[in-house]
Amino acid sequence: MSEIPVECQPLAEELTELRRSYALAWESMAQARSADERRQAALEVKAAKDAVDVQQRRLDECRGCLDPAVQTLVDPGGTGATIFCSEPRLVSPDFPQFPLFTEDMGLPVVVSFIIAGCAHDRVVARPGWEGAWDPFPRKSAFTVARRFPDYLTIGRGAPPSVGFTTAPYVVVMSTSGSITVRDGRFERSSGHLDLVVELRVIWSPLFEPPRWLWGFYGLDFGPSTYSGLLTTRTVPKTVTPTMPSGPLNGGSPVDSAGAITLVASGMFSGGFAAGQRFELTVVGHLEGDPR
């Protein structure tokens, strides 16, 4: 208990004992056999949990702990994000878009999470919150050569034509998805923020070959995901070293006004972009005061 002031250590010792009692109460409930025993054990578990919560608050007050704070990262101008991807069938770079959330000041929201811990040094998920995004809003189009002609193809002319065609399929791709913060760390002294996020990209193809031919043409339009860091620190370039320009290879910590830049680089798993590398930069503003 070296991080706990001497005057608060008795409270910390009491909290340790109450947590042991709480664990024992759970064990007793697991061993209960009759309905009456389970009902009584559940009451004891609740009472033990309430005692732990009260004691934790007393210890936090003694230590001068900060209250948990909701943090919402917004993109005020709607143009603060850039993504590069090595998938050649996608428009790259592109500029992800985020929806407006009226509950969070009516601004485009990137992610939302909670800064917790006595010294506001931990990031935890905001219960029930999942961010939405359109990672590649500039629709990509690519062709897929037909391996055999289609029969009774209806053309787009007037009147429509019916017959064989060997023209390639033209696939138009639109996207949607989600961003979720799982956990992370906040360094109050420097303003650096390390978020562990899950990015999910959902691919919605138009005019593609029939679904039953996707495997035949080697197409997979399943979702692609990334789990890893979105951080204000430096990340390695994975896509753009040979390009004339690219996103920042390092973010910038949150300043006194809430301005912040976060970056991520890695590889997508699964779906249309499986195995493809990407770089993401988000320049935004934290609505809240984590420091």
N, C-alpha and C positions, 0 to 999 in steps of 0.2 A: 504493500500500500504506500510506496514511496511518493506517488503523485498526489496523495491525499494529505491535506494539512493535518498537523498533529491534533488540532482541536476537533477535527471531523472524524478521526479514526474510530472513536467509540461507535459513532453512527454507522460507519462502514462495517464494523464487526457485527453489529446487530443485524444489518442487512444480510450479511453472509448467513447468519443463523436462520433468518426468516426465509431465505431462499432454500435452505436445507429442509425446513418444515414444509415449504411449498412442494418440493420434490417428493417428500414422504407422503404428502396428501394425495398426489397423483398416483403413487404406488398403491396406496390403500384403495383408491377408487378402481384401479385395475384389478385388484383382488376381490372386490365386492361381488357377492353372488346373488343375493336377493334384490328385489326392486327397492325395498326400504334401505338396504345397505348402500346401494348405488346412489339413492337420493341423498342420504346423509353424507356420503363421501363427497358428492358434488358440492354440497353446501360448505364442507370443510375446505375443498379446493378453492372455492370462491373467496372464502374468508382469508385463506393464506395468501392468495394473489392480491387481494385488497391491502393486506398488511405490507406486502413487498412494495406495492406501488406507493403507499404512504411513506414508508421508510426511504424509498428512493428519492422522493421529492424533498424530504427533510435533508438527506445527504447532499442533493444538488443545491439546495438553498445555502447550506453551510459552505459548500465549495464555491459559491458564486457562479453556478453554471448558467449558460445561456439557454433560453427556451428554443425548442425546435422551430425552424423557420422555413416556410414554403418559398422556394425559388423558382421563378419562371423565366426561361430564356426566350426572348422574343426577337423577331427580325423586323424592326420598326418600319424599314423602307420596303420590305418584301423582296429585296435584291441582295441579301447578305450571305447567300450560300452558293458555293461552287462545287461541282463534282466532276472529276475525270474518271473514266473507266476504260480499261483495255479491251473491252468487248467491241470489236470493229463494227458490229451492226447497230451500235448506239451512237447518237449524237454526243460528241465529247469535245470540249467541255459542255456541261449543261448547268442549269441554275435552278436547283430544287425550290419548290414552292411549299408553303405551309399555310394551313387554313386559319381563319379567324376564329378565336375562341372568346365569346363575349364575357365569359366568367373571368378571363384573364385580360381585362382592359381592352378587349376588342382588337388586339394586335395579332399578327401572325405568330403563333407559338411554335417553337421548335421542340423544346422539352420542358418538363416540370418535375421537380423533385423536392426532397426535404433535406435541409442541412441540420444534422443532429449531433449529439455528443456534447459533453459538458463544455468543451472548448470550440464547438462548431467545427469539428474536424472530420466528421463522417457524413457521407451521403447515403440516404436510404430512399427507397422507392416511395412515390406519392401514391397512397392506396387508391386503386380504381382509376388511375390516370394512364392513358396511352396516347401519345402524340401521333398525328397523321401527317403524311407528306406525299408530295408527288416528286420523286427523285429525278425523273427525266421528263419534264413537261414538254420539251420540244419533240414532238412525235417522230420516231425513227421509222424509216421505210427501207426494206431490203427485199431482194428477190430470191426465190427458191425455184431452181430449174425443175420442170416436170420431167419425170423419168418415163412417163408414158402419157399419151394424149387422153384428155377427158372427153367423154361422149355426152352428147346433148348439153353442151355448154351454152348458156344463154348469154349473149353479148349485151353490151350496154347501148347499142345503137337503136335507132328508131326506123323501122320496127326491129325488135330483138331478133338475133340470128340464132339458129340451132345447128349444131354440128360438132366436129372435132376441133380441138385446139391443143397446141403444144407450147403456147405462150407461158412464160414463167409465172408462178404465183407472185404477187406483190403483197408483202406482209407489212402492215402499218401497226406499230407498237405504241401503246400508251401504258402508263404506269400509275401505281398508287402504292401505299404501304404504311408502315408505322415505325415509330421510334420510341423505345421504352428504356428508361434509366433503371438499372438493377441495383447498383450501389456505387461506391466510389469514395474519394477522399478530397478534403478541402484543406489547403495550407493557408491559414489565416495570415501568417506573417508575410507571405509573398503574394497572395491572391491566386495562386495556381490551383486549378480545379482538374481533377481526374475523374471522369465519369465512365463507368462500365455500362455500355449501352447494347441494346439489340436492335439492329436495323433490319427491316423486312421490306422487300420489294416484291410487289405483285404485278405480274405481266399480263396485259390484256391485248392479245393480238387480234387484228381484223384482217379479213380476206386471206387467212392462212389456209394451207391444205386441210382437208377434213381431219377431225381429231383422230380418226382411226388410221390415218396415214402419218401421224407425227413421228412415230417410231421409225417408219420406213424412210423418212427424210432426215432422221437424226435430230428432230426438234423436241425440245423440252421447254414448255412454257410454265413450268411450276415456279413457285416463289423462291427467291434467293435471299439468304440471310447473312448477317455478319454479327458476331458477338465479340466485343473488345473495347478498347479505349477510345473515347472522344475527349481530348485533353488540350490544355493550354500550353503544354510543353512541346518539345521537338519530336516529330515522328519521321521515320525514313520515307523518302520518296519511293513509290512503287510503280508509278505510271509515267511521269512526265520528265525524267532526266534527259531524254533525247528530244523533247519538244522545245520550241522556242520560248514558251511561257507555261506557267502552271500555277496551281494554288500555293499558298504559303506552306513551307515545310515545318513551320513552328507557329504555335498560337501565341497569344498574349494574355497574361493574367488579368483578372477583373480589377479595374481601377476604382477610384473613389466615386466615380459617376455611374458605375455599373457596366461600363463598356468592356467587352470580352471577345476574344477570338479563340475558337476551338478547332482542332484538326483531328482527323482520323485517317489512317491508311491501313489497307489490309486486303483480304481476298474474300469474295463472296462464296458461299457454299450453297449447292443445290440449285435446281431450276435453270432458267435461261442463261444466267451469268455465272454458272458454276465454274470455279477456278479462275475467274477473271479478277484482276487487281483493280483497286479504286483508291482515290484520294478525295476526301471531303473536307471543306473548309466552311465554317459558320462564323460570320461576324455579326454579333448581336449585342443585346443589352439584358442584364439580369434585373428583373423587377423584384426587388427585395434587397436586404442589406445583410449578406452573409458574414460580414466582418464586424 
